[in-house]
Amino acid sequence: MQTARDKIRELRALHEDGLLSQQEFDSRKNAILDAEYAPPGSSATPVTPPVHIKQGTEIGLMAGQEIGPQNRRYRLERLIAQGGMGQVWQATDLATHAELGHSAVVAVKILPPQLTQSAIHAKLLVEEATQARRLAHENIVRVYEWAQDPATASYFIIMECLEGEDLDSVLAREGPLALDQVQELLAPVADALHYAWHKHKLVHRDIKPGNVFLTKKGEIKLLDFGIAARARSSASSIGLEAPANSGTAGYRAPEAGTHARQPGQALDVYAVAVMIYQMVEGRMPFDGARSAGHEPSMPAALTPRQWEALRSGFAFDPAQRPATVTDLLATLRGAVGPTPAELAAQQAAARGQEELRLAKLAVRRKAEAEAAVAAQMVKDKQRREQESAQRAEAEEAKRERKEALRQQLLQRREADAEQARKAKEEQQRKALQAKAAAAYRNEQERARADQAARNQAELEAQTPITDSPVPDTEGVLRDRFLDGSGKGPELVLIPTGRFQMGSTEPERKRAMDAGSQRSWVERETPQRWVGIEQPIAMGRYPVTVGEWRQFVRATGWQMHGEVNWQSPGFRQGDEHPVVGVTWHDAQLYVRWLSAQTGQAYRLPSEAEWEYACRAGTKTAFSFGDEINTTLANYDGNYTYNGSPKGDYRQGTSRAGEFAPNPWGLFDMHGNVWEWVQDVVHDNYQGAPLTGAAWEEGGDQSRRILRGGSWLYNPRYLRSALRNGFSATLSNDIVGFRVARGLN
């Protein structure tokens, strides 16, 4: 007796041979699965449901259902697409605080349970989703995150939500396209493939019209980059799909399916060449399996040179294909020239035009000869009259030139005198400016020296007399370990004072202009005065990898999160800020540091953190209302308040790589989010007006993050911005810095 799996294999073979449409294949496959897994006592006969009845999906999902882990839920709104790779839904992000920075409307790809039923397959899919998350290109659909639904055990991937249609739909509606239109549609695809190979050494392996998406805004997006291929690789082990490097039938290169060590760009070049043939001719170039020596007929829309260029793209031998898709399109653009019929018509038209030109030339030359005789007689008379008039004009012009030279001489003398006067005034103005600038610099130096002296005096007055070292001349303090085995992090004095905590209305408007939602910036309200009554010392840098390594060796701490703090996916040296640390891990560290030094270390409160970050400033950042990537580490593909685009470093930077704020604290903007002590609240209503942490009420499972990170837009780096995250989770964008009291 045939099993459900055998029946699905037969259906897939019919679909790949073009005997079943995608809709009919999906309908029959769902009917087989419904019959296979029907509950006891129900009918086992597969019944295809009527089109007008809304049925449950293959993996039991429907509109309005919520999925995802407890701390990150998504509500399914409508089914966008369904196929062998599972289902794609438009969904709403229900989290009260969007830690990952994407909008509330997302696309959720839910993978079938059979593709992730083993731990090995699930791990491979997670690795592919994590790698696809780093593909930051305008023509590749953006992957934000992956998660697993605890209720169904299904894995799903959260992606950028697009509106529009795929290229399959365009071809079905429009039919064959002109070659220049085809090249315009595929040029962004070539850019995306070039970026993926040169930045990440990735090939797509499944290029086809169904994976090229045209948005309503006119953008071209490449779908299923690597994730679909990895999923098919997992599925192949249970007999549902072809091998991962085989692609889709018809677009699959002859060498696909061999045991090559590393897929190359030749696979994508072959698939794009097949797509070009399909788009200009309206049919596929090969009816069945491709064999050596099998060549399709030349499309009528191409010239011989263009056909020769296109044939090289799906050459049987991958070594004979262009190196990249970009090279293939460039070769096609360069292969200009008319078709044979057009060339013959052009030559015939050229011969007729030449005969007509010669006849017109003979008539014109005869007329010109006759007119030349008459014209010469007229010219002789006119020449004599002109010579007489020219002599009179020459005399008048001589008198006018003499007068003009006299006027020019007078004007030049006046201009020279005016220029000399202005030069003298400019010299005097510059001398006054230089004197004022020197006086300002001297005053600034005196002010900084006075402030340093006051900070030093206050720090010495507030620092108890112990065996710990006193601050150096820059106000930097390091506590020695009681057993003499080391020192704590470098600390900077934070003096007492008052400041306005939160953001102003103009700043919130600029943040919304840069993409923030109103509900997000309202968390920074109401703006109010807060007094920092107790002096503290705060970490000069976020806790580094080297400092965390010292804690791990001393305590035997074991990693229990999803991020490896030693190898998070980008370079991490001892001078980089540590990541992959939960809020509870940070608490373990400060307790250990307190025991080692005899001092009371802790996380700073949210008020202390913003007070130290602002360092006496009232602007969006401690260095003003504008930002660029020479001042902080963030995603430079985005801008804020008219700032220019810059670098996207795709990982953390060394501590101290950027200039400090006015109080000597480094990386308060960007690099990594920093844990503080406070519980997450929706706004500042009822918050303490002192520097104390706000730990009553709110969401006790979540803690506040401050400062932004290397992965986020510049609007998240503002001094006033508040974020939140589960205290039990770690991430590759979250770290922390320490504080301790001085009383």
PLY file of the C-alpha trace (Angstrom):
ply
format ascii 1.0
element vertex 743
property float x
property float y
property float z
element edge 742
property int vertex1
property int vertex2
end_header
0.00 0.00 0.00
1.29 3.45 -0.89
2.11 5.72 2.04
1.24 9.42 2.15
4.91 10.18 1.50
4.91 8.01 -1.67
1.81 9.81 -2.93
3.39 13.22 -2.32
6.51 12.14 -4.25
4.34 11.18 -7.24
2.46 14.50 -7.08
5.75 16.45 -6.93
7.08 14.60 -10.01
3.90 15.52 -11.94
4.21 19.16 -10.78
7.90 19.45 -11.80
7.06 17.92 -15.22
4.44 20.68 -15.74
1.41 18.34 -15.52
0.06 19.90 -12.31
-0.27 23.61 -11.43
1.08 24.86 -8.08
-2.48 25.42 -6.79
-3.61 21.89 -7.77
-0.43 20.36 -6.30
-0.95 22.17 -2.95
-4.64 21.20 -2.83
-3.98 17.50 -3.49
-1.03 17.36 -1.10
-3.12 18.89 1.73
-5.90 16.38 1.07
-3.41 13.48 1.36
-2.03 14.84 4.63
-5.54 15.43 6.04
-6.42 11.80 5.27
-3.14 10.47 6.72
-3.49 12.33 10.02
-7.27 12.29 10.39
-8.44 11.77 14.02
-9.87 8.35 15.03
-13.43 7.80 13.86
-13.26 10.37 11.08
-13.36 9.55 7.37
-9.98 8.55 5.93
-11.00 9.30 2.37
-9.11 12.36 1.00
-11.60 15.04 0.11
-10.58 18.21 -1.69
-12.42 21.07 0.08
-14.59 23.46 -1.97
-12.80 26.68 -2.90
-15.33 28.91 -1.09
-14.89 27.14 2.33
-12.09 28.52 4.55
-9.99 25.53 5.67
-7.25 25.16 8.31
-3.69 25.18 7.00
-1.34 22.21 6.62
0.32 22.93 9.99
-2.84 24.02 11.76
-2.58 27.82 11.62
-5.28 30.41 10.92
-5.84 34.16 10.95
-5.94 35.71 14.42
-3.79 32.99 16.00
-0.79 34.09 18.12
2.54 32.24 17.88
6.02 32.63 19.27
7.77 32.40 22.65
6.10 34.00 25.69
8.27 37.11 25.55
7.88 37.63 21.77
4.42 37.00 20.31
3.10 37.53 16.77
-0.55 37.60 15.62
-1.18 36.03 12.19
-3.28 38.39 10.04
-3.53 36.78 6.58
-1.87 33.99 4.58
0.34 35.49 1.86
1.81 32.36 0.26
1.97 28.57 0.75
4.18 25.87 -0.74
6.74 23.17 -0.05
8.68 25.59 2.15
5.68 26.05 4.45
3.56 29.18 4.81
4.22 32.93 4.69
1.86 35.12 6.81
1.49 38.82 7.25
1.70 39.25 11.02
1.62 41.92 13.74
4.47 42.12 16.29
2.71 42.16 19.69
5.76 42.91 21.83
5.38 46.08 23.94
8.97 47.00 23.20
10.48 46.15 19.78
14.02 45.24 20.86
15.07 44.30 17.33
14.08 47.64 15.80
11.74 46.51 12.99
8.20 47.76 12.35
5.03 46.21 13.83
3.99 44.67 10.46
6.26 41.78 9.44
6.23 38.69 7.24
6.48 35.38 9.12
7.67 32.27 7.23
6.51 29.19 9.19
8.47 26.09 8.25
6.65 22.69 8.17
7.35 20.53 11.24
8.74 17.71 9.08
11.59 20.00 7.96
12.78 20.60 11.55
11.81 17.35 13.27
15.41 16.56 14.18
17.72 18.75 16.28
20.39 18.69 13.55
17.98 20.02 10.91
16.68 22.68 13.27
20.23 23.83 14.08
21.07 24.09 10.36
17.99 26.23 9.74
18.84 28.51 12.67
22.39 28.93 11.34
21.06 29.83 7.86
18.54 32.33 9.32
21.30 33.93 11.42
23.51 34.22 8.34
20.67 35.63 6.21
20.09 38.27 8.93
23.49 39.75 8.04
22.58 40.16 4.34
21.96 43.92 4.54
21.29 44.82 0.89
18.48 46.90 -0.59
17.63 44.17 -3.15
17.55 41.23 -0.68
14.51 40.80 1.54
15.63 41.64 5.09
15.60 38.79 7.68
15.14 40.17 11.21
15.13 37.15 13.53
14.09 33.48 13.99
12.05 31.89 16.76
10.21 28.70 17.73
6.56 28.46 18.73
6.36 26.43 21.99
2.79 25.30 21.25
3.40 23.73 17.79
7.23 23.29 17.98
7.30 24.98 14.55
10.27 27.16 13.66
9.56 30.46 11.96
11.56 33.31 10.48
10.60 37.00 10.84
11.24 39.00 7.67
10.56 42.33 6.00
6.91 42.47 4.83
6.57 43.32 1.12
3.58 44.38 -0.99
3.56 43.54 -4.68
3.96 40.41 -6.81
6.63 37.97 -7.92
8.04 37.77 -11.43
6.00 34.61 -12.13
2.83 36.70 -11.82
4.24 39.46 -14.06
5.14 36.96 -16.80
1.73 35.27 -16.56
0.03 38.65 -17.03
2.35 40.40 -19.51
3.74 37.48 -21.57
7.18 37.80 -23.25
9.12 40.99 -22.41
11.57 43.14 -24.39
15.26 42.43 -23.72
15.95 45.92 -22.35
13.03 45.49 -19.89
14.40 42.09 -18.86
17.86 43.58 -18.23
16.33 46.40 -16.15
14.44 43.86 -13.99
17.47 41.60 -13.46
20.13 44.29 -12.83
19.14 44.61 -9.11
19.23 40.79 -8.85
22.81 40.84 -10.16
23.75 43.53 -7.61
22.28 41.43 -4.77
24.11 38.25 -5.88
27.39 40.21 -6.25
27.02 41.58 -2.69
26.21 38.16 -1.19
29.24 36.51 -2.82
31.84 39.22 -2.19
30.68 40.04 1.37
29.65 36.58 2.62
30.78 34.00 -0.04
27.12 32.92 -0.52
25.29 31.80 -3.68
21.51 31.69 -3.91
21.18 28.22 -5.53
17.47 28.64 -6.32
17.10 31.60 -8.72
13.72 31.53 -10.49
10.90 34.03 -11.26
9.06 32.96 -8.10
11.99 34.20 -5.96
12.20 37.65 -7.65
9.67 40.07 -6.08
8.48 43.44 -7.50
7.14 45.73 -4.77
4.43 48.35 -5.27
7.18 50.98 -4.82
9.02 49.64 -7.87
11.77 47.91 -5.87
13.24 44.52 -6.82
13.76 42.07 -3.91
15.46 38.65 -3.99
13.65 36.08 -1.78
14.66 32.86 0.06
18.42 33.56 0.09
19.99 30.36 1.39
17.14 29.55 3.81
15.08 27.68 1.24
18.10 25.72 0.08
19.01 24.71 3.63
15.40 23.69 4.32
15.31 21.51 1.22
18.59 19.98 2.34
16.93 19.05 5.63
13.84 17.81 3.84
15.86 15.64 1.47
16.82 13.38 4.36
13.13 12.47 4.83
12.46 12.13 1.10
10.39 15.25 0.39
12.72 17.38 -1.77
15.70 17.20 -4.12
19.21 17.89 -2.71
19.94 21.44 -1.54
22.28 22.33 -4.39
19.90 21.08 -7.12
17.67 24.20 -7.28
14.29 24.09 -9.07
13.67 21.83 -12.05
14.18 23.70 -15.32
16.49 26.29 -13.70
18.86 23.69 -12.23
22.41 23.66 -13.65
23.66 20.27 -14.99
26.37 20.08 -12.32
23.82 20.63 -9.49
23.40 17.52 -7.35
27.05 16.52 -7.62
29.10 16.36 -4.42
30.98 19.61 -4.96
32.82 21.00 -1.95
31.45 24.52 -2.29
28.61 25.79 -4.55
29.90 28.47 -6.95
28.42 31.47 -8.74
28.09 29.40 -11.93
24.86 27.86 -10.50
23.20 31.30 -10.28
24.56 32.37 -13.71
22.92 29.29 -15.29
19.55 29.92 -13.61
19.50 33.63 -14.61
20.33 32.73 -18.24
17.36 30.31 -18.29
15.16 33.08 -16.83
16.24 35.54 -19.57
15.32 33.00 -22.28
11.95 32.39 -20.60
11.20 36.12 -20.24
11.97 37.08 -23.89
10.63 33.89 -25.57
7.67 33.04 -23.29
8.77 29.43 -22.71
11.55 27.44 -21.03
14.66 26.64 -23.13
14.75 22.94 -22.12
11.70 20.65 -22.04
13.20 17.96 -19.82
16.51 16.95 -18.28
19.47 18.81 -19.81
22.08 16.74 -21.67
25.39 17.72 -23.28
24.93 18.99 -26.84
21.23 19.83 -26.35
20.70 23.43 -27.56
17.36 25.32 -27.74
16.30 27.39 -30.75
17.28 31.09 -30.97
14.54 33.50 -29.78
13.20 35.72 -32.58
13.65 38.82 -30.37
17.46 38.39 -30.16
20.22 39.19 -32.63
22.84 36.50 -33.38
25.38 38.27 -31.14
22.87 38.52 -28.29
21.95 34.83 -28.71
25.63 33.87 -28.57
26.02 35.86 -25.33
22.90 34.28 -23.76
23.96 30.71 -24.75
27.20 31.18 -22.85
25.13 31.72 -19.67
23.60 28.21 -19.73
26.65 26.44 -21.19
26.74 22.78 -20.13
30.31 23.23 -18.85
30.27 25.76 -15.93
33.82 26.86 -16.82
32.50 28.29 -20.13
29.90 30.52 -18.46
30.50 34.17 -17.49
32.02 34.44 -14.00
29.04 36.32 -12.51
25.47 37.35 -13.33
26.74 40.94 -13.63
29.19 39.79 -16.35
26.37 37.93 -18.17
24.17 41.07 -18.29
27.15 43.22 -19.35
27.91 40.79 -22.22
24.27 40.97 -23.35
24.30 44.78 -23.26
27.48 44.83 -25.36
26.11 42.37 -27.96
24.30 45.01 -30.04
23.45 44.74 -33.73
20.38 44.29 -35.97
18.77 40.97 -36.95
19.48 39.69 -40.53
16.08 40.90 -41.77
16.60 44.32 -40.17
20.11 44.52 -41.69
18.81 43.80 -45.24
16.05 46.40 -44.85
18.57 48.97 -43.59
20.90 48.34 -46.56
18.05 48.70 -49.08
16.91 51.93 -47.44
20.49 53.25 -47.47
20.86 52.58 -51.24
17.61 54.44 -51.98
18.64 57.38 -49.82
22.03 57.57 -51.58
20.42 57.66 -55.05
18.03 60.39 -53.94
20.92 62.34 -52.39
22.94 62.26 -55.67
19.96 63.49 -57.73
19.31 66.37 -55.35
23.03 67.22 -55.39
23.12 67.57 -59.22
20.10 69.89 -59.24
21.55 71.98 -56.43
24.96 72.36 -58.12
23.38 73.61 -61.37
21.30 76.19 -59.52
24.30 77.26 -57.48
26.39 77.86 -60.61
23.71 80.10 -62.15
23.21 82.01 -58.95
26.95 82.45 -58.45
27.31 84.66 -61.57
24.47 86.96 -60.53
25.66 87.04 -56.97
29.19 88.03 -57.97
27.92 91.13 -59.75
25.91 92.15 -56.70
28.87 91.46 -54.43
31.20 93.69 -56.40
28.83 96.61 -56.05
28.23 95.94 -52.37
31.97 95.59 -51.76
32.65 99.05 -53.06
29.88 100.54 -50.93
31.06 98.61 -47.85
34.67 99.77 -48.22
33.54 103.39 -48.17
31.36 102.82 -45.12
34.11 100.87 -43.34
36.57 103.73 -43.63
34.08 106.07 -41.97
33.33 103.49 -39.26
37.04 102.93 -38.60
37.58 106.60 -37.87
34.61 106.66 -35.46
35.74 103.46 -33.75
39.21 104.92 -33.23
37.74 107.89 -31.38
35.48 105.61 -29.26
38.39 103.31 -28.28
40.45 106.24 -27.13
37.61 107.45 -24.88
36.96 103.90 -23.57
40.62 103.46 -22.61
40.53 106.71 -20.67
37.39 105.58 -18.74
38.92 102.15 -18.00
42.02 103.78 -16.57
39.93 105.91 -14.22
37.84 102.89 -13.10
40.95 100.80 -12.50
42.44 103.45 -10.25
39.21 103.67 -8.23
38.98 99.85 -7.95
42.59 99.57 -6.76
41.95 102.13 -4.05
38.75 100.32 -2.91
40.53 96.96 -2.86
43.37 98.35 -0.76
40.85 99.78 1.73
38.96 96.46 2.02
42.22 94.50 2.43
43.23 96.74 5.33
39.81 96.31 6.98
39.95 92.49 6.49
43.43 92.36 8.03
42.20 94.31 11.06
39.11 92.03 11.37
41.22 88.86 11.25
43.59 90.24 13.87
40.63 90.92 16.20
39.19 87.42 15.55
42.54 85.77 16.29
42.84 87.73 19.53
39.29 86.76 20.56
39.87 83.09 19.66
43.08 82.99 21.70
41.26 84.53 24.67
38.43 81.97 24.31
40.87 79.05 24.21
42.68 80.34 27.28
39.35 80.70 29.11
38.33 77.15 28.09
41.67 75.75 29.32
41.22 77.53 32.65
37.63 76.26 32.92
38.68 72.66 32.19
41.53 72.90 34.70
39.17 74.30 37.35
36.61 71.54 36.66
39.30 68.84 36.85
40.50 70.28 40.17
36.93 70.36 41.55
36.31 66.78 40.37
39.59 65.66 41.96
38.79 67.39 45.24
35.25 66.00 45.37
36.46 62.49 44.51
39.16 62.62 47.23
36.63 63.96 49.74
34.10 61.22 48.90
36.54 58.30 48.53
37.06 56.41 51.81
40.62 55.84 53.00
41.40 52.22 52.01
44.21 50.31 50.43
42.68 51.04 46.98
44.62 53.46 44.73
43.57 57.10 44.54
42.38 58.58 41.23
44.98 59.74 38.72
45.16 63.29 37.33
42.35 62.56 34.86
40.03 61.39 37.65
40.35 57.70 36.65
40.15 55.18 39.53
40.93 51.41 39.60
40.28 49.29 42.69
42.88 46.64 43.51
41.68 43.09 44.32
42.09 42.29 48.02
44.20 39.22 47.23
46.50 41.23 44.93
45.57 39.11 41.89
44.35 42.00 39.73
42.38 45.22 39.42
38.79 46.17 38.67
37.58 48.16 35.61
38.67 51.79 35.13
36.20 54.18 36.81
35.43 57.89 36.23
33.99 60.27 38.87
30.40 61.35 38.23
29.74 64.48 40.34
26.39 65.26 41.97
23.92 67.64 40.31
20.49 68.06 38.71
19.40 67.54 35.08
16.28 67.29 32.94
15.64 63.60 32.22
13.76 62.65 29.01
13.42 64.34 25.62
11.96 67.61 24.37
9.10 67.82 21.85
11.42 69.04 19.00
13.77 66.10 19.64
10.89 63.62 19.57
9.64 65.14 16.29
13.12 64.73 14.72
13.19 61.10 15.91
9.79 60.43 14.29
11.00 62.09 11.08
13.86 59.55 11.16
11.39 56.63 11.50
10.50 56.31 15.21
6.89 55.59 16.18
5.08 58.04 18.45
4.34 55.31 21.01
8.10 54.62 21.25
9.23 58.24 21.88
6.39 58.84 24.37
8.28 56.45 26.69
10.72 59.36 27.18
8.01 61.54 28.77
7.20 63.45 30.84
10.49 65.33 30.89
11.30 66.30 34.50
14.11 67.49 36.79
16.03 64.72 38.57
18.63 65.23 41.29
21.71 62.97 41.51
22.32 63.39 45.23
25.06 60.81 45.82
28.42 60.92 43.99
29.36 57.72 42.17
32.14 56.37 40.00
31.08 54.74 36.69
32.92 52.41 34.33
35.02 54.34 31.84
34.15 51.68 29.22
31.57 48.89 28.99
32.89 45.70 30.66
35.34 44.18 28.15
35.88 40.61 26.96
39.17 40.48 28.90
37.52 41.62 32.15
34.69 39.09 31.70
37.19 36.32 30.95
38.85 37.04 34.34
35.43 36.58 36.04
34.73 33.33 34.13
38.08 31.81 35.14
37.63 32.80 38.77
34.01 31.59 39.18
33.60 28.81 36.60
30.57 30.61 35.12
28.91 28.59 32.32
27.23 30.09 29.25
23.50 29.26 29.09
22.16 31.68 26.44
21.99 31.48 22.65
25.01 33.76 22.00
28.62 32.60 22.49
30.35 35.54 24.21
33.75 34.43 22.86
32.58 33.94 19.24
29.27 35.78 18.59
29.67 35.86 14.79
32.10 38.79 14.51
35.63 39.55 15.78
35.88 39.93 19.59
39.27 40.75 21.17
39.97 41.34 24.86
39.48 45.14 24.34
35.99 44.75 22.80
32.84 45.06 24.98
31.51 41.65 26.06
28.14 40.50 24.61
25.94 37.45 25.20
25.38 38.42 28.87
21.93 38.42 30.51
20.88 40.93 33.20
21.22 38.19 35.81
24.76 37.41 34.56
25.65 41.10 35.06
24.39 40.86 38.65
26.70 37.87 39.25
29.63 39.89 37.91
29.11 42.97 40.14
28.68 40.78 43.24
31.92 38.96 42.41
33.72 42.30 41.76
32.47 43.70 45.08
33.86 40.66 46.93
37.20 40.95 45.12
37.72 44.68 45.84
35.79 45.26 49.08
33.80 48.03 47.33
30.03 48.16 46.64
29.78 47.61 42.87
26.41 47.53 41.09
24.68 48.39 37.79
23.91 52.12 37.37
20.31 53.25 37.69
18.57 54.54 34.53
18.70 58.13 35.86
22.43 57.85 36.71
23.13 56.42 33.24
21.35 59.25 31.34
22.92 61.88 33.64
26.41 60.48 32.94
25.68 60.09 29.20
24.54 63.70 28.81
27.51 65.01 30.84
25.88 68.43 31.19
24.53 68.60 27.59
20.88 69.03 26.51
21.19 67.90 22.88
20.16 64.55 21.36
23.74 63.28 21.75
26.51 64.42 24.06
28.29 65.88 21.00
25.27 67.74 19.53
22.06 67.11 17.56
23.83 65.48 14.59
25.82 62.24 14.36
28.11 60.39 11.95
30.04 57.10 12.03
33.32 58.80 13.02
31.68 59.58 16.41
30.01 56.23 17.25
29.52 52.63 16.06
26.06 52.08 14.47
24.49 51.06 11.12
25.75 53.84 8.84
23.27 52.87 6.09
20.74 55.04 7.97
20.79 58.77 8.81
19.40 61.10 11.49
18.58 64.84 11.34
20.35 65.36 8.00
23.51 63.47 8.95
25.45 61.69 6.14
25.54 57.93 5.57
28.71 56.17 6.74
30.27 52.83 7.71
28.38 49.72 8.85
30.97 47.74 10.85
28.71 44.68 11.40
30.11 44.05 14.88
31.52 45.70 18.00
34.49 48.10 18.02
37.33 48.29 20.55
36.69 50.20 23.76
38.07 53.73 23.43
38.09 53.76 19.60
35.84 56.85 19.56
36.21 60.14 21.48
34.76 60.23 25.04
31.93 62.48 26.20
32.74 65.67 28.21
33.04 63.62 31.46
35.51 61.11 30.02
33.08 58.19 29.42
33.52 56.17 26.22
30.91 54.43 23.99
27.86 55.89 25.77
26.37 56.13 22.25
26.34 52.91 20.16
28.60 49.83 20.13
26.45 47.77 22.60
23.18 48.25 24.50
23.90 48.51 28.25
21.89 46.91 31.09
20.82 49.20 33.97
19.15 48.27 37.26
15.61 49.54 36.53
12.49 47.51 35.70
10.71 48.38 32.41
7.88 50.97 32.72
5.84 52.52 29.88
6.88 56.11 30.76
8.20 58.28 33.63
4.83 58.71 35.41
5.58 57.98 39.10
9.34 57.57 38.59
11.74 58.64 41.41
13.07 62.20 41.21
16.45 61.08 42.60
19.16 58.88 41.14
17.61 55.77 42.71
16.67 52.78 40.50
12.92 52.31 39.81
12.31 48.64 40.63
8.70 48.71 41.85
5.77 47.84 39.54
6.27 47.66 35.78
7.20 44.47 33.90
9.32 42.58 36.42
10.53 40.10 33.78
12.22 42.85 31.72
14.97 45.39 32.44
15.94 48.68 30.80
18.63 48.91 28.07
20.35 52.20 27.16
22.71 53.57 24.47
21.95 51.73 21.18
24.30 49.31 19.40
26.32 48.52 16.27
23.26 46.90 14.61
20.79 49.80 15.15
19.83 53.04 13.37
21.33 56.30 14.72
17.96 57.41 16.20
18.36 54.66 18.83
21.65 56.21 20.08
20.03 59.34 21.57
20.80 60.10 25.25
17.08 60.01 26.16
16.09 56.81 24.33
14.77 53.87 26.43
14.64 50.22 25.39
13.79 47.01 27.27
14.69 43.32 27.09
13.97 40.09 28.96
16.32 39.80 31.94
16.82 36.08 31.22
17.90 36.44 27.57
21.24 37.32 26.00
22.00 38.87 22.62
24.98 39.74 20.41
24.17 43.48 20.76
23.82 43.73 24.59
26.55 44.35 27.23
26.85 46.45 30.43
29.04 48.84 32.45
29.49 49.03 36.24
29.10 51.71 38.90
29.99 52.01 42.59
29.25 54.45 45.39
31.88 56.73 46.92
30.40 57.11 50.44
0 1
1 2
2 3
3 4
4 5
5 6
6 7
7 8
8 9
9 10
10 11
11 12
12 13
13 14
14 15
15 16
16 17
17 18
18 19
19 20
20 21
21 22
22 23
23 24
24 25
25 26
26 27
27 28
28 29
29 30
30 31
31 32
32 33
33 34
34 35
35 36
36 37
37 38
38 39
39 40
40 41
41 42
42 43
43 44
44 45
45 46
46 47
47 48
48 49
49 50
50 51
51 52
52 53
53 54
54 55
55 56
56 57
57 58
58 59
59 60
60 61
61 62
62 63
63 64
64 65
65 66
66 67
67 68
68 69
69 70
70 71
71 72
72 73
73 74
74 75
75 76
76 77
77 78
78 79
79 80
80 81
81 82
82 83
83 84
84 85
85 86
86 87
87 88
88 89
89 90
90 91
91 92
92 93
93 94
94 95
95 96
96 97
97 98
98 99
99 100
100 101
101 102
102 103
103 104
104 105
105 106
106 107
107 108
108 109
109 110
110 111
111 112
112 113
113 114
114 115
115 116
116 117
117 118
118 119
119 120
120 121
121 122
122 123
123 124
124 125
125 126
126 127
127 128
128 129
129 130
130 131
131 132
132 133
133 134
134 135
135 136
136 137
137 138
138 139
139 140
140 141
141 142
142 143
143 144
144 145
145 146
146 147
147 148
148 149
149 150
150 151
151 152
152 153
153 154
154 155
155 156
156 157
157 158
158 159
159 160
160 161
161 162
162 163
163 164
164 165
165 166
166 167
167 168
168 169
169 170
170 171
171 172
172 173
173 174
174 175
175 176
176 177
177 178
178 179
179 180
180 181
181 182
182 183
183 184
184 185
185 186
186 187
187 188
188 189
189 190
190 191
191 192
192 193
193 194
194 195
195 196
196 197
197 198
198 199
199 200
200 201
201 202
202 203
203 204
204 205
205 206
206 207
207 208
208 209
209 210
210 211
211 212
212 213
213 214
214 215
215 216
216 217
217 218
218 219
219 220
220 221
221 222
222 223
223 224
224 225
225 226
226 227
227 228
228 229
229 230
230 231
231 232
232 233
233 234
234 235
235 236
236 237
237 238
238 239
239 240
240 241
241 242
242 243
243 244
244 245
245 246
246 247
247 248
248 249
249 250
250 251
251 252
252 253
253 254
254 255
255 256
256 257
257 258
258 259
259 260
260 261
261 262
262 263
263 264
264 265
265 266
266 267
267 268
268 269
269 270
270 271
271 272
272 273
273 274
274 275
275 276
276 277
277 278
278 279
279 280
280 281
281 282
282 283
283 284
284 285
285 286
286 287
287 288
288 289
289 290
290 291
291 292
292 293
293 294
294 295
295 296
296 297
297 298
298 299
299 300
300 301
301 302
302 303
303 304
304 305
305 306
306 307
307 308
308 309
309 310
310 311
311 312
312 313
313 314
314 315
315 316
316 317
317 318
318 319
319 320
320 321
321 322
322 323
323 324
324 325
325 326
326 327
327 328
328 329
329 330
330 331
331 332
332 333
333 334
334 335
335 336
336 337
337 338
338 339
339 340
340 341
341 342
342 343
343 344
344 345
345 346
346 347
347 348
348 349
349 350
350 351
351 352
352 353
353 354
354 355
355 356
356 357
357 358
358 359
359 360
360 361
361 362
362 363
363 364
364 365
365 366
366 367
367 368
368 369
369 370
370 371
371 372
372 373
373 374
374 375
375 376
376 377
377 378
378 379
379 380
380 381
381 382
382 383
383 384
384 385
385 386
386 387
387 388
388 389
389 390
390 391
391 392
392 393
393 394
394 395
395 396
396 397
397 398
398 399
399 400
400 401
401 402
402 403
403 404
404 405
405 406
406 407
407 408
408 409
409 410
410 411
411 412
412 413
413 414
414 415
415 416
416 417
417 418
418 419
419 420
420 421
421 422
422 423
423 424
424 425
425 426
426 427
427 428
428 429
429 430
430 431
431 432
432 433
433 434
434 435
435 436
436 437
437 438
438 439
439 440
440 441
441 442
442 443
443 444
444 445
445 446
446 447
447 448
448 449
449 450
450 451
451 452
452 453
453 454
454 455
455 456
456 457
457 458
458 459
459 460
460 461
461 462
462 463
463 464
464 465
465 466
466 467
467 468
468 469
469 470
470 471
471 472
472 473
473 474
474 475
475 476
476 477
477 478
478 479
479 480
480 481
481 482
482 483
483 484
484 485
485 486
486 487
487 488
488 489
489 490
490 491
491 492
492 493
493 494
494 495
495 496
496 497
497 498
498 499
499 500
500 501
501 502
502 503
503 504
504 505
505 506
506 507
507 508
508 509
509 510
510 511
511 512
512 513
513 514
514 515
515 516
516 517
517 518
518 519
519 520
520 521
521 522
522 523
523 524
524 525
525 526
526 527
527 528
528 529
529 530
530 531
531 532
532 533
533 534
534 535
535 536
536 537
537 538
538 539
539 540
540 541
541 542
542 543
543 544
544 545
545 546
546 547
547 548
548 549
549 550
550 551
551 552
552 553
553 554
554 555
555 556
556 557
557 558
558 559
559 560
560 561
561 562
562 563
563 564
564 565
565 566
566 567
567 568
568 569
569 570
570 571
571 572
572 573
573 574
574 575
575 576
576 577
577 578
578 579
579 580
580 581
581 582
582 583
583 584
584 585
585 586
586 587
587 588
588 589
589 590
590 591
591 592
592 593
593 594
594 595
595 596
596 597
597 598
598 599
599 600
600 601
601 602
602 603
603 604
604 605
605 606
606 607
607 608
608 609
609 610
610 611
611 612
612 613
613 614
614 615
615 616
616 617
617 618
618 619
619 620
620 621
621 622
622 623
623 624
624 625
625 626
626 627
627 628
628 629
629 630
630 631
631 632
632 633
633 634
634 635
635 636
636 637
637 638
638 639
639 640
640 641
641 642
642 643
643 644
644 645
645 646
646 647
647 648
648 649
649 650
650 651
651 652
652 653
653 654
654 655
655 656
656 657
657 658
658 659
659 660
660 661
661 662
662 663
663 664
664 665
665 666
666 667
667 668
668 669
669 670
670 671
671 672
672 673
673 674
674 675
675 676
676 677
677 678
678 679
679 680
680 681
681 682
682 683
683 684
684 685
685 686
686 687
687 688
688 689
689 690
690 691
691 692
692 693
693 694
694 695
695 696
696 697
697 698
698 699
699 700
700 701
701 702
702 703
703 704
704 705
705 706
706 707
707 708
708 709
709 710
710 711
711 712
712 713
713 714
714 715
715 716
716 717
717 718
718 719
719 720
720 721
721 722
722 723
723 724
724 725
725 726
726 727
727 728
728 729
729 730
730 731
731 732
732 733
733 734
734 735
735 736
736 737
737 738
738 739
739 740
740 741
741 742
